[in-house]
Amino acid sequence: MSPQSTRVGLVLIGDELLSGKRTDKHMPKAIELLAARGMELSWARMVGDDAQVLEQTLRETLAGPDIVFSFGGIGATPDDRTRQCAAAAAGVELEFNAEGRRILEERFGEDAYPKRIHMVEWPVGARVIPNPVNRVPGFSFGDHHFVPGFPNMAWPMIEWVLETHYRHLHRLERDVELLVEVLDTPESALIDPMQTLMDAHPSVRIACLPNAGGARVIEFGVRGAPAAARAAFEDLKNTFRDAGVPLGRESTP
């Protein structure tokens, strides 16, 4: 494994997602599973079944330290190219994984050959992710974890990975988000105080979301660990009040 990052990303694979034939369900569930463990999603990429694009995507993500969950494309049909693209991106060969082979032989017997066995033809060095539904495993390669596109299989497999490999990253203290409205103030007038606040509170995230129409309202949000977020939020409100900026509704947990 590479040095572990606290950032988590998703790679969502399938032409059906890009064509609109299917709507992705994995990202909302991943956000939920991560939040339950005090973790959060940092980024997501959606790519089709084009092998060149998928290989390039995985080459880029494998080059970094992030924990990555990849959904789809690990079956045995010709349009399932994730296994091959992962190996090419990592610069390693494919091999029939010994543990994966044993699982498929126990599950299917002689019917594991000659086609199903390719579902455990993984990059050299891959490790099994158990599948509690039909026992056909996914695989991990470093901190990249490849699971099927089927939600009933993928989601418990992700939970298994989070519980087995990343318990040390779980936090009992969940992040909070505190919101306040800024009224009748141009965004340009808030740039300098916002930068000052971000410099003073680097452990939290401060963001603004202007209203695109109607009344001039800008929503400011502060997100982070509870104590740090609340301190930054009070500093933000005091800074704006001292500058004569009118504040509106607040939303705090």
Phi, psi and chi 1 to 4 in degrees:
 res  aa     phi    psi   chi1   chi2   chi3   chi4
   1 MET       -  148.9  -73.2 -169.9  179.2      -
   2 SER   -77.7  165.3   59.2      -      -      -
   3 PRO   -55.4  128.2  -23.3   33.2      -      -
   4 GLN   -77.1  135.5  -73.2  174.7    3.3      -
   5 SER   -96.1  157.2  168.0      -      -      -
   6 THR   -88.6   -0.7   56.6      -      -      -
   7 ARG   -88.1  142.0  -60.9 -159.7  -42.1  174.6
   8 VAL  -124.5  133.7 -179.2      -      -      -
   9 GLY  -127.2  163.5      -      -      -      -
  10 LEU  -124.3  143.4  -54.9 -177.8      -      -
  11 VAL  -119.1  116.4  178.1      -      -      -
  12 LEU  -106.9  119.2  -51.3  162.2      -      -
  13 ILE  -116.1  135.2  -59.4  167.8      -      -
  14 GLY   147.9  130.4      -      -      -      -
  15 ASP   -58.4  -31.8  -72.9  -14.8      -      -
  16 GLU   -64.9  -24.8   67.1  -82.3    6.2      -
  17 LEU   -74.9  -40.9  -61.0  174.2      -      -
  18 LEU   -75.2  -27.0  -63.2  179.0      -      -
  19 SER   -83.0  -14.1   69.6      -      -      -
  20 GLY    88.0    2.4      -      -      -      -
  21 LYS   -64.8  -34.7 -174.5  175.3 -178.9  179.9
  22 ARG  -130.1  149.6  -72.3 -171.9  179.0  175.6
  23 THR  -101.7  132.7  -59.4      -      -      -
  24 ASP   -63.1  132.8  170.8   64.2      -      -
  25 LYS  -113.6   -8.9  -61.7  178.2 -178.9  177.6
  26 HIS   -73.9  -38.8  -65.3  -55.1      -      -
  27 MET   -62.8  -47.8 -173.2  160.9   66.4      -
  28 PRO   -59.0  -38.9  -23.5   33.8      -      -
  29 LYS   -69.3  -39.9 -174.1   63.1  176.1 -177.3
  30 ALA   -61.7  -41.7      -      -      -      -
  31 ILE   -59.1  -42.7  -68.6  169.9      -      -
  32 GLU   -64.0  -46.2  175.1 -171.4  -37.7      -
  33 LEU   -65.4  -38.5  -65.5  175.2      -      -
  34 LEU   -68.8  -44.3  -69.3  166.8      -      -
  35 ALA   -60.7  -34.9      -      -      -      -
  36 ALA   -64.1  -16.1      -      -      -      -
  37 ARG  -114.1   14.8  -66.7  159.4  175.4   82.8
  38 GLY    71.4   22.8      -      -      -      -
  39 MET  -115.2  169.6  -57.4  170.2   68.7      -
  40 GLU  -148.4  160.7   61.6 -177.3   30.6      -
  41 LEU   -83.6  132.9 -174.7   65.2      -      -
  42 SER   -99.2  -32.8  -65.5      -      -      -
  43 TRP  -161.6  163.6   55.6  -94.7      -      -
  44 ALA  -148.5  144.3      -      -      -      -
  45 ARG  -126.7  140.9  -63.3 -167.1 -171.2 -171.4
  46 MET  -118.2  123.6 -175.1  177.8  -69.6      -
  47 VAL  -132.5  156.6  -62.1      -      -      -
  48 GLY   -85.4 -162.5      -      -      -      -
  49 ASP   -88.4    3.4  -65.0  -41.4      -      -
  50 ASP   -63.4  119.6 -178.0  -78.6      -      -
  51 ALA   -63.1  -37.4      -      -      -      -
  52 GLN   -65.8  -44.3 -176.0  176.1   -3.9      -
  53 VAL   -67.2  -42.1  174.6      -      -      -
  54 LEU   -65.3  -43.9  179.1   53.8      -      -
  55 GLU   -61.4  -43.3 -178.9 -177.8  -30.2      -
  56 GLN   -63.6  -41.3  178.3   61.2   32.2      -
  57 THR   -59.9  -47.8  -61.5      -      -      -
  58 LEU   -69.2  -31.8  -66.6  174.8      -      -
  59 ARG   -62.2  -41.1 -176.2  176.4  -67.5  112.1
  60 GLU   -68.6  -43.2  -67.9  170.0    4.9      -
  61 THR   -73.1  -35.1   60.8      -      -      -
  62 LEU   -67.2  -24.3  -77.9  162.8      -      -
  63 ALA   -73.5  -13.6      -      -      -      -
  64 GLY  -105.4  175.7      -      -      -      -
  65 PRO   -91.7    0.6   34.4  -35.6      -      -
  66 ASP   -69.1  152.1  -65.1   -9.2      -      -
  67 ILE   -78.7  128.2  -61.1  162.7      -      -
  68 VAL  -130.7  131.9  177.8      -      -      -
  69 PHE  -108.9  126.1  -67.8   98.8      -      -
  70 SER  -113.5  129.6  173.1      -      -      -
  71 PHE  -112.5  122.4  -63.1   84.2      -      -
  72 GLY    99.5  160.1      -      -      -      -
  73 GLY    79.5   20.7      -      -      -      -
  74 ILE  -110.1   15.2   62.4  171.6      -      -
  75 GLY   -79.7 -163.3      -      -      -      -
  76 ALA  -108.6   -1.0      -      -      -      -
  77 THR   -80.3  159.2   56.8      -      -      -
  78 PRO   -59.4  -24.7  -24.7   34.4      -      -
  79 ASP   -84.6   -3.0   61.0  -27.7      -      -
  80 ASP   -91.5  103.4  -70.6  -38.5      -      -
  81 ARG  -117.9    4.5  -58.0 -175.7  176.6   98.4
  82 THR   -63.5  -41.9  -56.9      -      -      -
  83 ARG   -59.9  -47.6  -63.7  175.6  -69.9  103.2
  84 GLN   -65.8  -41.8  -60.1   91.5  -36.0      -
  85 CYS   -68.0  -34.9  -69.8      -      -      -
  86 ALA   -65.2  -42.8      -      -      -      -
  87 ALA   -64.1  -45.1      -      -      -      -
  88 ALA   -63.3  -41.8      -      -      -      -
  89 ALA   -64.9  -35.1      -      -      -      -
  90 ALA   -83.5  -11.8      -      -      -      -
  91 GLY    73.4   32.7      -      -      -      -
  92 VAL  -126.5  167.0  -57.9      -      -      -
  93 GLU   -84.0  163.8  -61.5  -64.9  -38.1      -
  94 LEU   -86.1  148.1  -73.0  167.1      -      -
  95 GLU  -147.2  156.3   68.9  172.5   -1.2      -
  96 PHE   -78.9  110.2  -70.0  101.2      -      -
  97 ASN   -65.1  131.0  179.6  -88.6      -      -
  98 ALA   -63.0  -45.4      -      -      -      -
  99 GLU   -68.7  -41.0 -174.9  179.3   -2.3      -
 100 GLY   -62.2  -40.3      -      -      -      -
 101 ARG   -61.3  -43.4 -176.9 -162.8  -63.0  -93.4
 102 ARG   -61.3  -41.8  176.4 -174.6   58.8   77.0
 103 ILE   -63.1  -45.5  -68.1  169.2      -      -
 104 LEU   -67.5  -37.7  -72.0 -165.0      -      -
 105 GLU   -65.9  -37.5  -71.6  175.8  -14.8      -
 106 GLU   -67.6  -36.2  -71.4  178.7   -3.4      -
 107 ARG   -76.7  -42.5  171.0   70.0  173.5   83.5
 108 PHE  -116.1  -10.1  -62.9  108.7      -      -
 109 GLY    62.3 -137.6      -      -      -      -
 110 GLU   -64.4  -21.9  -66.8 -177.7   -2.5      -
 111 ASP   -72.5   -4.8  -70.0  -22.6      -      -
 112 ALA   -67.0  -20.3      -      -      -      -
 113 TYR  -112.8  146.9  -62.4   90.0      -      -
 114 PRO   -98.4   -0.8   36.2  -36.9      -      -
 115 LYS  -101.1  -51.0  -59.2  -61.2 -175.7 -176.7
 116 ARG   -59.4  -29.8  -71.0 -171.6  173.6  101.5
 117 ILE   -60.0  -22.4 -162.5   65.8      -      -
 118 HIS   -68.3  -15.4  -72.5  -74.1      -      -
 119 MET   -70.1  -12.5  -68.6 -171.3  -70.9      -
 120 VAL  -115.8   23.9  -66.2      -      -      -
 121 GLU   -90.1   96.3 -170.2  178.9   18.0      -
 122 TRP  -118.7  168.8  -59.4  -26.7      -      -
 123 PRO   -58.5  140.9  -23.0   32.8      -      -
 124 VAL   -56.5  127.5  172.2      -      -      -
 125 GLY   100.6   -1.1      -      -      -      -
 126 ALA   -71.6  158.1      -      -      -      -
 127 ARG  -128.1  152.2  -49.2  178.7  -50.2  -79.8
 128 VAL   -73.7  137.5  161.6      -      -      -
 129 ILE  -110.0  115.7  -59.2  175.0      -      -
 130 PRO   -64.4  143.8  -17.6   29.3      -      -
 131 ASN  -111.9  110.7 -177.7  -24.0      -      -
 132 PRO   -77.6   -6.7   30.2  -35.1      -      -
 133 VAL   -91.6  -59.5  177.1      -      -      -
 134 ASN  -122.8    6.8   67.7   -1.2      -      -
 135 ARG    73.1   -4.3  -62.9 -171.0   60.2 -162.1
 136 VAL   -74.4  113.5  176.4      -      -      -
 137 PRO   -78.5  158.0   28.6  -33.8      -      -
 138 GLY   -94.1 -171.4      -      -      -      -
 139 PHE  -145.9  152.9   67.0   94.5      -      -
 140 SER  -109.7  143.2  -64.3      -      -      -
 141 PHE  -135.5  107.2 -175.6   85.2      -      -
 142 GLY    61.1 -131.2      -      -      -      -
 143 ASP   -98.9   20.2  -73.7  -51.4      -      -
 144 HIS  -101.7  135.9  -82.9   52.2      -      -
 145 HIS  -130.3  119.8  -51.7  -78.6      -      -
 146 PHE  -108.2  120.2  -62.2   85.4      -      -
 147 VAL  -128.5  164.5  -62.9      -      -      -
 148 PRO   -66.1  168.4  -14.8   27.9      -      -
 149 GLY   -81.6  -11.6      -      -      -      -
 150 PHE   -76.8  120.3  -58.6  107.0      -      -
 151 PRO   -57.3  -39.5  -29.0   37.3      -      -
 152 ASN   -64.4  -22.2   66.5  -38.4      -      -
 153 MET   -94.5  -46.7  -59.9  179.3 -169.3      -
 154 ALA   -62.0  -42.9      -      -      -      -
 155 TRP   -67.8  -46.7  -62.3  -10.0      -      -
 156 PRO   -65.5  -27.4   18.2  -29.3      -      -
 157 MET   -68.8  -39.2  -66.9  168.5   78.1      -
 158 ILE   -63.5  -43.7  -69.3  174.6      -      -
 159 GLU   -58.6  -42.3  -73.5 -161.4   88.4      -
 160 TRP   -59.8  -44.1 -177.8   88.8      -      -
 161 VAL   -62.3  -46.4  169.7      -      -      -
 162 LEU   -62.0  -39.3  -70.3  170.4      -      -
 163 GLU   -77.7  -32.2  -68.3  -62.3  -39.7      -
 164 THR   -84.9  -41.7  -57.5      -      -      -
 165 HIS  -107.1  -17.3  -63.3  -58.7      -      -
 166 TYR  -131.1   25.9  -59.1  112.3      -      -
 167 ARG   -61.0  -30.0  -74.1 -168.2   65.5   86.0
 168 HIS   -67.9  -13.5   61.6  -71.0      -      -
 169 LEU   -96.5   -6.8  -63.1  178.5      -      -
 170 HIS   -69.8  142.8  -62.6 -173.8      -      -
 171 ARG  -125.0  129.6  -67.2 -171.1  -62.8  134.6
 172 LEU   -69.7  -31.6  -65.9  176.9      -      -
 173 GLU   -87.5  113.8 -174.1  178.2   60.2      -
 174 ARG   -82.7  148.0  -51.6  -69.4 -169.2 -106.5
 175 ASP   -65.1  151.6  -75.4   -9.3      -      -
 176 VAL  -120.8  158.7  -63.0      -      -      -
 177 GLU  -126.2  125.6 -175.0  172.2   27.3      -
 178 LEU  -113.5  134.0  -48.0  172.8      -      -
 179 LEU  -124.8  144.9  -55.8  172.1      -      -
 180 VAL  -146.7  144.5   63.9      -      -      -
 181 GLU   -91.5  138.2  -68.0  178.6  -20.7      -
 182 VAL  -106.1  129.8  169.0      -      -      -
 183 LEU  -108.7  143.7  -52.3  176.1      -      -
 184 ASP    48.8   43.2  -59.8  -39.4      -      -
 185 THR  -135.5  128.8  -55.5      -      -      -
 186 PRO   -66.9  145.2   23.2  -32.6      -      -
 187 GLU   -57.9  -35.6 -164.3  173.6    0.5      -
 188 SER   -61.5  -28.5   58.6      -      -      -
 189 ALA   -75.1  -12.2      -      -      -      -
 190 LEU  -104.4   -3.2  -57.4  171.5      -      -
 191 ILE   -63.7  -50.4  -67.2  173.5      -      -
 192 ASP   -65.3  -49.3  -72.2  -17.5      -      -
 193 PRO   -62.8  -32.6   15.6  -27.8      -      -
 194 MET   -65.7  -42.2 -176.5  177.4  176.0      -
 195 GLN   -63.5  -40.5 -175.3   63.5   59.8      -
 196 THR   -61.3  -42.5  -60.9      -      -      -
 197 LEU   -65.7  -41.3  -72.4  161.4      -      -
 198 MET   -65.0  -37.9  -67.5  172.2   70.5      -
 199 ASP   -68.0  -34.8  -68.3  -18.3      -      -
 200 ALA   -78.0  -20.8      -      -      -      -
 201 HIS  -132.2   69.0  -59.5  -83.7      -      -
 202 PRO   -70.0  -15.6   25.8  -35.3      -      -
 203 SER   -84.3   -5.2   66.1      -      -      -
 204 VAL  -120.7  168.0  -56.4      -      -      -
 205 ARG  -110.7  129.5  -79.6  178.4  -65.7 -171.1
 206 ILE  -117.1  126.4  -59.4  173.2      -      -
 207 ALA  -139.5  155.7      -      -      -      -
 208 CYS  -126.4  146.6   65.3      -      -      -
 209 LEU  -132.3   99.1 -178.0   64.1      -      -
 210 PRO   -69.4  153.4  -15.6   29.4      -      -
 211 ASN   -82.3  126.5 -176.5    3.2      -      -
 212 ALA   -74.5  -19.3      -      -      -      -
 213 GLY  -151.5  167.9      -      -      -      -
 214 GLY    75.6 -144.1      -      -      -      -
 215 ALA   -63.1  148.8      -      -      -      -
 216 ARG   -79.9   98.9 -174.1  155.2   61.7 -177.6
 217 VAL  -130.8  132.4  176.4      -      -      -
 218 ILE  -120.2  124.5  -58.6  174.5      -      -
 219 GLU   -91.1  123.1 -178.5 -175.1   82.1      -
 220 PHE  -103.8  134.5  -90.6   80.1      -      -
 221 GLY  -125.0  142.2      -      -      -      -
 222 VAL  -122.8  123.4  177.1      -      -      -
 223 ARG  -127.1  134.4 -177.5  175.3  178.3   82.0
 224 GLY   167.4 -169.6      -      -      -      -
 225 ALA   -58.4  145.3      -      -      -      -
 226 PRO   -51.4  -51.0  -29.7   36.0      -      -
 227 ALA   -64.8  -45.5      -      -      -      -
 228 ALA   -67.0  -39.6      -      -      -      -
 229 ALA   -65.8  -42.3      -      -      -      -
 230 ARG   -67.1  -38.6  -68.4 -169.8  177.3  100.6
 231 ALA   -63.6  -44.0      -      -      -      -
 232 ALA   -66.5  -36.7      -      -      -      -
 233 PHE   -65.0  -44.3 -170.2   62.4      -      -
 234 GLU   -64.6  -39.0  -69.5  -56.3  -45.1      -
 235 ASP   -63.6  -41.8 -166.8    6.6      -      -
 236 LEU   -60.4  -48.8 -179.9  147.5      -      -
 237 LYS   -63.2  -43.0  -68.3 -170.8  -65.9 -178.9
 238 ASN   -65.0  -39.6  -70.1  -25.0      -      -
 239 THR   -61.6  -45.3  -63.4      -      -      -
 240 PHE   -68.2  -40.3  -73.9  165.5      -      -
 241 ARG   -63.0  -42.8  -70.9 -170.5 -174.7  111.3
 242 ASP   -62.4  -28.0  -69.6  -14.3      -      -
 243 ALA   -88.1    2.7      -      -      -      -
 244 GLY    77.1   21.4      -      -      -      -
 245 VAL   -85.2  122.9  174.2      -      -      -
 246 PRO   -74.3  135.8   24.3  -31.2      -      -
 247 LEU  -109.8  148.9  -59.1 -178.6      -      -
 248 GLY  -111.8 -136.1      -      -      -      -
 249 ARG   -67.4  147.6  -66.2  176.0  -60.6  176.1
 250 GLU  -112.9  152.1  -65.5 -176.9   25.8      -
 251 SER  -135.4  113.0  175.9      -      -      -
 252 THR  -132.7  143.2   58.0      -      -      -
 253 PRO   -71.8      -   23.7  -30.8      -      -
